[in-house]
């Protein structure tokens, strides 16, 4: 009984515990320009004339299209640092109970196609059938490059900056719900709706590469972060931790597509805490906010000004119509409700 109480829940580690681990065990030298930290998307290493950006992230919630997820999720973190993703490696772990050559070929095919779409080289990794898992797991490692004067590290963030959000929240969650609960959803909704939600990974899409490039072309970008596990709420908390500032978030300005709200409501999932790849958080100089919004409007990409950077002592607050509360934290992603049911 006492041992079970020490077991950790599904999802990311508690940020405080993770910070303690990083402080205790991570080693760096002068070549590490951006070191690991809660809310920092990738490590940046000085290569002389340019910076190398390194990232690794696993795909554990989905089985369908797992190769596509692995490439795009890792590429997003390179883009959030202002970089260009260039090289991808994958560790592919297959369950011994039902791994087949066809399964492995399908995953390789998905990874290769996703890399080709983004002009990335699929250049290595490791594949094995292993025990102790009941679904395929792909652990990706992405390497990218960025010019030294183009690095987005968050060091220029200041109170008064605007916080923008692209596309909407729970995009990835919507696709996962539709894939994992397709039979139940088919009993309630039309096939067209379920298929549309499954394809949310492509449209509006879980990639933020185009979003990041667009805002950087306009200028004024001080920080970028893609909310993943724990949804927008944890993405904002991570960004606040990384920058050392507070935030005021306007609840009514947070965009959620109607399909996302529908599926989240169906399974009692709070979209604020549901895995959110596809959205991009951008902290910008307020002088550039309207220029970025106008640019996105011309490109027919949804973007909203959802908040302000505040002094650290303000905290991270959610401002509703009649109240201001501490922004909730979701240390366990809401999507895990699907797998516990």
C-alpha positions in Angstrom: 0.0 0.0 0.0 2.7 2.5 0.9 4.6 1.7 -2.3 1.6 2.5 -4.5 1.2 5.9 -2.9 4.6 6.8 -4.4 3.7 5.9 -7.9 3.6 8.9 -10.3 0.6 9.7 -12.4 0.5 9.6 -16.2 2.0 12.5 -18.1 4.7 15.1 -17.6 6.6 15.3 -14.3 5.6 17.9 -11.8 7.5 21.1 -12.9 9.1 21.7 -9.5 10.4 18.1 -9.3 11.7 18.4 -12.9 13.5 21.6 -12.1 15.2 19.9 -9.1 16.3 17.0 -11.4 17.7 19.4 -14.0 19.6 21.4 -11.4 21.0 18.3 -9.8 22.1 16.3 -12.9 22.4 18.3 -16.1 25.9 19.3 -17.0 26.7 22.2 -19.4 29.6 24.3 -20.6 30.1 27.4 -22.6 29.0 25.7 -25.8 25.4 25.3 -24.4 23.8 28.6 -25.2 20.3 27.6 -24.0 20.2 25.0 -21.3 17.4 22.7 -20.3 14.7 24.4 -18.2 11.0 24.0 -17.7 9.3 25.8 -20.6 12.3 25.8 -22.8 11.5 23.8 -26.0 15.0 22.6 -27.0 18.7 22.8 -26.2 20.9 25.2 -28.2 24.5 24.5 -28.9 27.1 26.9 -30.3 28.7 25.5 -33.5 30.9 28.5 -34.3 29.1 30.2 -37.2 25.6 29.0 -36.3 23.6 27.4 -33.5 22.6 23.8 -33.5 19.2 23.1 -31.9 18.5 19.6 -30.4 15.2 18.2 -29.3 13.8 14.8 -28.3 10.2 13.9 -27.7 8.2 10.6 -27.6 4.8 9.8 -29.0 2.8 7.8 -26.5 -0.9 8.6 -26.8 -1.6 7.5 -30.4 -1.0 4.5 -32.6 -2.4 5.7 -35.9 -0.2 8.1 -37.8 2.4 7.8 -35.1 5.3 8.5 -37.5 3.6 11.7 -38.7 3.2 12.8 -35.1 6.8 12.1 -34.2 8.3 14.2 -36.9 5.9 17.2 -36.5 5.9 17.4 -32.7 9.7 17.4 -32.7 10.0 19.9 -35.6 7.6 22.3 -33.8 10.1 22.7 -30.9 12.9 23.6 -33.3 10.6 26.2 -34.9 9.8 27.7 -31.5 13.4 28.6 -31.1 13.4 30.3 -34.5 15.2 27.4 -36.2 14.9 25.2 -39.2 14.5 21.5 -38.6 17.0 19.5 -40.6 17.8 16.0 -39.4 15.5 13.4 -37.7 16.3 10.2 -35.9 13.8 7.8 -34.4 13.8 5.1 -31.8 10.9 2.8 -32.6 9.7 0.4 -29.9 7.2 -2.3 -30.9 5.1 -4.5 -28.6 6.1 -8.1 -28.7 2.5 -9.3 -28.6 1.6 -8.2 -32.0 4.5 -6.5 -33.8 4.7 -7.3 -37.6 6.8 -6.3 -40.5 3.8 -4.5 -42.0 3.5 -2.4 -38.8 7.1 -1.4 -38.9 7.0 -0.6 -42.6 4.0 1.6 -42.1 5.7 3.6 -39.3 8.8 4.0 -41.5 6.6 5.1 -44.4 4.9 7.7 -42.2 8.2 9.1 -40.9 9.7 9.3 -44.3 6.6 11.1 -45.8 6.5 13.6 -43.0 10.2 14.4 -43.3 9.9 14.8 -47.1 7.0 17.3 -46.6 9.1 19.4 -44.3 12.4 19.0 -46.2 14.0 17.1 -43.3 16.4 14.2 -43.6 15.3 10.9 -41.9 18.9 9.9 -41.1 19.0 7.3 -38.3 17.7 5.8 -35.1 17.0 2.4 -33.7 14.1 -0.2 -34.0 13.3 -3.2 -31.8 10.5 -5.4 -30.6 10.4 -5.1 -26.8 8.5 -6.4 -23.8 6.4 -4.5 -21.3 4.5 -2.2 -23.7 1.0 -2.7 -25.3 1.3 -0.2 -28.1 4.0 1.2 -30.5 6.1 4.0 -29.1 8.2 6.3 -31.3 10.9 8.5 -29.6 12.0 11.2 -32.0 15.2 13.3 -32.0 15.3 16.4 -34.2 18.3 18.5 -35.0 18.0 22.0 -36.5 19.9 25.1 -37.2 19.4 28.8 -36.6 21.5 31.9 -37.4 22.9 33.4 -34.2 20.9 36.7 -34.7 17.6 34.8 -35.3 17.5 32.7 -32.1 14.2 33.1 -30.1 15.1 32.3 -26.5 12.7 34.5 -24.5 15.4 36.7 -23.0 13.7 39.9 -24.5 10.3 39.2 -22.9 9.1 42.2 -20.8 5.9 43.2 -19.0 3.4 44.7 -21.4 4.2 42.3 -24.2 1.2 40.7 -25.9 0.5 36.9 -25.8 -0.9 35.6 -29.1 -2.3 32.2 -29.9 -2.7 30.6 -33.3 -5.4 28.3 -34.7 -7.1 27.2 -31.4 -6.8 24.9 -28.4 -7.1 21.1 -28.2 -6.4 20.5 -31.9 -4.2 17.4 -31.2 -6.6 16.2 -28.5 -9.5 16.4 -31.0 -7.7 14.1 -33.4 -6.7 11.6 -30.7 -10.3 11.5 -29.3 -11.6 10.8 -32.8 -9.1 8.1 -33.4 -9.2 6.3 -30.1 -13.0 6.6 -29.6 -14.2 6.3 -33.2 -16.6 3.5 -32.6 -18.5 5.3 -29.8 -18.5 8.6 -31.8 -19.9 6.8 -34.9 -22.9 5.9 -32.8 -23.6 9.6 -32.0 -22.2 11.7 -34.9 -21.9 11.5 -38.7 -19.0 9.7 -40.3 -18.1 13.0 -42.0 -17.7 14.7 -38.6 -15.7 11.9 -37.1 -13.4 11.7 -40.2 -13.0 15.5 -40.1 -11.9 15.3 -36.4 -9.5 12.5 -37.1 -7.9 14.7 -39.8 -7.3 17.6 -37.4 -3.7 16.5 -37.4 -3.5 17.7 -41.0 -6.2 20.4 -41.1 -5.9 22.8 -39.2 -2.8 20.6 -38.5 -0.5 19.9 -35.6 2.5 21.6 -37.3 3.4 25.2 -36.3 6.3 25.7 -38.7 4.3 28.0 -41.0 2.9 29.9 -38.0 6.4 30.5 -36.5 7.9 31.6 -39.9 5.0 34.0 -40.5 5.3 35.8 -37.1 9.1 36.0 -37.5 8.8 37.5 -40.9 6.6 40.3 -39.4 9.0 40.8 -36.5 8.7 41.8 -32.8 8.8 38.2 -31.6 10.2 37.8 -28.1 9.3 34.1 -27.3 7.4 31.2 -28.8 6.1 28.0 -27.2 3.9 25.2 -28.4 1.5 23.9 -25.8 1.5 20.1 -25.7 0.7 17.8 -22.8 -1.4 19.7 -20.2 -2.8 21.9 -23.0 -2.8 25.6 -23.2 -2.9 26.0 -19.4 0.3 24.2 -18.8 1.9 25.7 -21.9 1.2 29.2 -20.4 2.6 28.1 -17.0 5.7 26.7 -18.7 6.2 29.9 -20.6 5.8 31.9 -17.4 8.4 29.8 -15.7 10.8 30.0 -18.5 10.6 33.8 -18.8 10.2 34.6 -15.1 7.2 36.8 -15.6 3.5 36.7 -14.8 0.5 36.6 -17.2 -3.0 38.0 -17.5 -5.0 35.7 -19.8 -8.4 36.8 -21.2 -10.7 33.7 -21.1 -13.1 35.0 -23.8 -10.3 35.5 -26.3 -9.1 31.9 -26.2 -10.1 30.3 -29.5 -11.5 26.7 -29.6 -12.9 25.2 -32.8 -16.5 23.9 -32.5 -15.5 20.3 -33.3 -12.9 20.4 -30.5 -15.5 21.7 -28.0 -18.0 19.0 -29.1 -15.6 16.1 -28.6 -14.1 17.4 -25.4 -17.5 17.9 -23.9 -18.5 14.4 -25.0 -15.8 12.8 -22.8 -15.8 15.4 -20.0 -12.4 16.7 -21.1 -11.4 20.3 -20.2 -9.9 21.7 -23.5 -7.7 24.0 -21.5 -5.8 21.0 -20.2 -5.9 18.8 -23.3 -2.9 18.1 -25.4 -2.7 21.1 -27.8 -0.1 20.7 -30.5 -1.1 22.8 -33.5 -1.5 26.0 -31.5 1.5 28.3 -31.1 2.0 30.7 -28.3 3.8 33.9 -29.3 5.0 36.7 -27.0 5.4 39.9 -29.0 6.2 43.5 -28.7 2.7 45.1 -28.7 3.8 47.5 -31.5 3.8 44.4 -33.8 0.6 42.8 -32.6 -1.8 44.2 -35.1 0.7 43.7 -38.0 0.9 40.0 -37.1 -2.9 39.7 -36.8 -3.4 41.4 -40.2 -0.8 39.2 -41.8 -2.5 36.0 -40.4 -5.9 37.3 -41.5 -4.6 37.6 -45.1 -3.3 34.1 -44.9 -6.6 32.9 -43.4 -5.0 31.5 -40.3 -6.8 32.1 -37.0 -4.8 34.1 -34.4 -6.0 35.9 -31.3 -4.5 38.2 -28.7 -5.2 36.2 -25.5 -3.2 38.0 -22.9 -0.5 40.2 -21.5 2.9 39.6 -19.8 2.8 41.0 -16.3 5.3 41.4 -13.5 6.3 38.1 -11.8 4.5 38.9 -8.5 1.2 39.1 -10.4 1.2 35.4 -11.0 -0.6 33.7 -13.9 -4.2 34.7 -13.9 -7.3 33.8 -15.9 -9.6 36.8 -16.4 -13.3 35.9 -17.0 -16.4 38.1 -17.4 -16.8 38.6 -13.6 -13.8 37.1 -11.9 -10.0 36.7 -12.0 -8.6 33.4 -10.8 -5.3 31.6 -10.8 -4.9 29.8 -14.1 -5.5 26.1 -13.4 -2.7 23.6 -13.7 -3.1 20.2 -15.4 -0.1 18.1 -14.3 -2.0 15.1 -15.9 -3.2 15.8 -19.4 -7.0 15.6 -19.7 -6.6 13.3 -22.7 -5.5 10.5 -20.3 -9.2 10.2 -19.2 -9.7 8.3 -22.5 -7.2 5.6 -21.4 -8.4 5.3 -17.8 -12.0 4.8 -18.7 
